[in-house]
Amino acid sequence: MATAAQVVRRAQLYVPGSSMRFLEKSRSLPSIDSIAYDLEDSVTPAKKPEGRANILSILNRDRVPGIREQAVRINSVGSGFALDDLTE
């Protein structure tokens, strides 16, 4: 069985998906190990659809060379928002 390679991250930046200004700013940082675009607790329920659209817009762009890893933090399954996070 092959083992997964370990990834060392010095820091992970969480960015609220509902703020296009913060999302754009995160792309301007010169070197980031990992960015987690957040749809969970940093986004109010009323802003979740906007947050999903913002994050999709960012992920559809070419990755900035200084960003090593991008991730999306979705809502918990029990919240009622997770399926929309994965399908919208």
C-alpha positions in Angstrom: 0.0 0.0 0.0 1.3 3.4 -0.9 1.5 6.0 1.8 0.4 9.6 1.3 3.1 12.2 1.3 3.1 14.5 4.2 2.5 18.2 3.5 4.1 20.7 5.9 2.1 24.0 6.1 3.6 26.9 8.0 0.2 28.7 8.1 -3.3 28.4 6.7 -5.2 31.5 5.9 -9.0 31.4 6.2 -10.9 33.8 4.0 -14.7 34.4 4.3 -16.4 33.5 1.0 -18.9 36.3 1.3 -16.3 39.0 1.0 -15.0 39.4 -2.6 -12.7 42.1 -1.3 -11.0 39.7 1.1 -10.9 36.9 -1.6 -9.2 39.3 -4.0 -6.7 40.5 -1.4 -5.8 36.9 -0.5 -4.7 36.4 -4.1 -2.3 39.4 -3.8 -0.3 38.0 -1.0 3.2 37.0 -2.2 3.5 33.5 -0.7 0.8 31.4 1.0 1.1 27.8 2.0 -2.6 27.2 2.1 -5.8 29.2 1.7 -9.1 27.9 3.0 -12.0 29.7 1.4 -14.6 29.6 4.2 -18.4 28.9 3.8 -19.0 27.9 7.3 -19.1 30.1 10.4 -17.6 33.3 8.8 -20.5 33.5 6.4 -24.0 34.3 7.6 -26.9 32.1 6.3 -28.2 34.9 4.2 -24.8 35.4 2.5 -24.1 31.7 1.8 -25.3 31.7 -1.8 -23.2 34.8 -2.5 -20.2 33.2 -0.8 -20.6 30.0 -2.9 -20.7 32.1 -6.1 -17.7 34.2 -5.0 -15.6 31.1 -4.2 -16.5 29.5 -7.5 -15.4 32.6 -9.3 -12.0 32.6 -7.5 -11.5 28.9 -8.1 -12.2 29.2 -11.8 -9.3 31.6 -12.2 -5.7 30.5 -12.7 -4.0 30.0 -9.4 -1.6 32.7 -8.3 2.0 31.3 -8.3 2.5 32.1 -4.6 -0.5 30.0 -3.5 0.6 26.4 -2.9 -2.8 24.9 -1.9 -6.4 26.0 -2.1 -9.3 24.4 -0.1 -12.9 25.1 0.6 -14.3 24.8 4.1 -17.9 23.7 3.8 -20.7 23.6 6.4 -21.3 20.5 8.4 -23.7 18.0 7.0 -26.1 18.5 9.9 -26.4 22.3 9.2 -28.6 21.8 6.1 -26.1 23.9 4.0 -23.5 21.2 3.1 -25.2 19.8 0.0 -25.7 23.3 -1.5 -22.0 24.0 -0.7 -21.0 21.0 -2.8 -23.5 21.3 -5.7 -24.0 25.1 -6.3 
